[in-house]
Amino acid sequence: MGMWASLDAMWEMPAEKRIFGAVLVFSWTVYLWETFLAQRQRRIYKTTTHVPPELGQIMDSETFEKSRLYQLDKSTFSFWSGLYSEIEGTLILLFGGIPYLWRLSGRFCGYAGFGPEHEITQSLVFLLLATLFSASTGLPWSLYNTFVIEEKHGFNQQTLGFFMKDAIKKFVVTQCILLPVSSLLLYIIKIGGDYFFIYAWLFTLVVSLVLVTIYADYIAPLFDKFTPLPEGKLKQEIEVMAKSIDFPLTKVYVVEGSKRSSHSNAYFYGFFKNKRIVLFDTLLEEYSVLNKGLQEESGVEPRKDGEGDGEEIKAKVKNKKQGCKNEEVLAVLGHELGHWKLGHTVKNIVISQMNSFLCFFLFAVLIGQKELFAAFGFYNSQPTLIGLLIIFQFIFSPYNEVLSFCLTVLSRRFEFQADAFAKKLGKAKDLYSALIKLNKDNLGFPVSDWLFSMWHYSHPPLLERLQALKNTKQD
């Protein structure tokens, strides 16, 4: 009887209190679920101290131990940063941080001569203050992650000055995009009438397509140096492979990722007949600046008679080199181009836009509910920006969790399909060795808890990908 009485009492509470309580309960439920999963994986890091037999042919014990310790440190960092984030978010809600920041924004607007009727202006000030607060509280965590964890494990290539300059530049560029886009979106919602959700969705669709189009040409170069891949065998082979599958390649760039980190990556971008490929210099064994000087640092003393010097030094340097050989780079690109050829990019865009349309439609249905605003401390006003924040971030949280899991499952399926496509191009053997090298270079830990992997991994575990490739790998 006591339990049922408590439930009855809860439902007799005002609607805004039930909504607020449900948001907090769900937030902590998700956090505890994520923590449970992380602890399962952390147990794997702690107990798997020797290379499992099935990994003996692809990973040496030294690399295995390095990756284990790296992931263990990342897991510890993730626990404490996640706990801080959850507590911070809870305190902001409990102590009315959102309505306080909205009132503060109104006071700043008042000083500048803008009254309450200038809601969009106040919304922009609110966004500026909110992102400034988020950047400030996140900075110590980012510094620790970069200069302690990444530095400790040999990935960080940044100086403190470069890091701070980069952080300020990112903040400024973000505001230059966020504030104009937000003001236009709020204006469209204000004047859109009963069907504003259609216009708002179309606007965000156009903005997302424009940003994808201009990002690599105009935004990314503000932070990293992009140079055309020099003429040579690699570029010729990339062009031949692209032509063989009708990929409309126009340019191939190398980005100087090594000035930030020794992690590696590759991607393509562009619409219609204007596709570009971007390779991180850390992916390319021939171009990575991190490989320069390895012979001098190899620690191998030349023998006085000169006999065997070249082979000895060559062997040691080879073991330390980062990145992939040209054939392996082509295999990685074969995988990436497989995503394009199989329509994965278009499918992801369609799914994203269908979700966006659904969210705007539900927003239109819910925006008139005063209880939603009252639940978060807005009793006398219903600002559109606050409505977007409440509904998209808090009310949609359960839906977002389910959607995220479904997209993770779909992503793993796409990865297997892209591997199979590279296999059809005759790249199975080279992709096999490239995956091993990339796992080693990035200190990925190849053993995972099945539940953690199922929930989090957008890419299949290394062993599963290798097994799929091994079945038809060329000799």
Protein Blocks (a to p, Z undefined) as FASTA:
>chain_A
ZZmmmmmmmmmpcfklmmmmmmmmmmmmmmmmmmmmmmmmmmmmmmmmbccfklmmmocf
klmmmmmmmmmmmmmmmmmmmmmmmmmmmmmmmnommmmmmmmmmmmmmmnopafklmml
mmmmmmmmmmmmmmmmmmmmmmmmmmmmmmmnopaccdfklmmmmmmmmmmmmmmmmmmm
mmmmmmmmmmnojmlmmmmmmmmmmmmmmmmmmmmmmmmmmmpccddddedfklmmmmmm
mmmnopacfbdcdddfklmbmcdcdddedehjlccddddfklpmklmmklgoklmmnopa
cdfklpoklmmmmmmmmmmpgcjdfklmmmmmmmmmmmmmnommmmmmmmmmmmmmmmmm
mmmmmmmmmklmmmnopakbccfklmmmmmmmmmmmmmmmmmmmmmmmmmmmmmmmmmmm
mmmnopmmmmmmmmmmmmmmnopafbdcfklmmmmmmbdcfklmmmmmmmmgcZZ
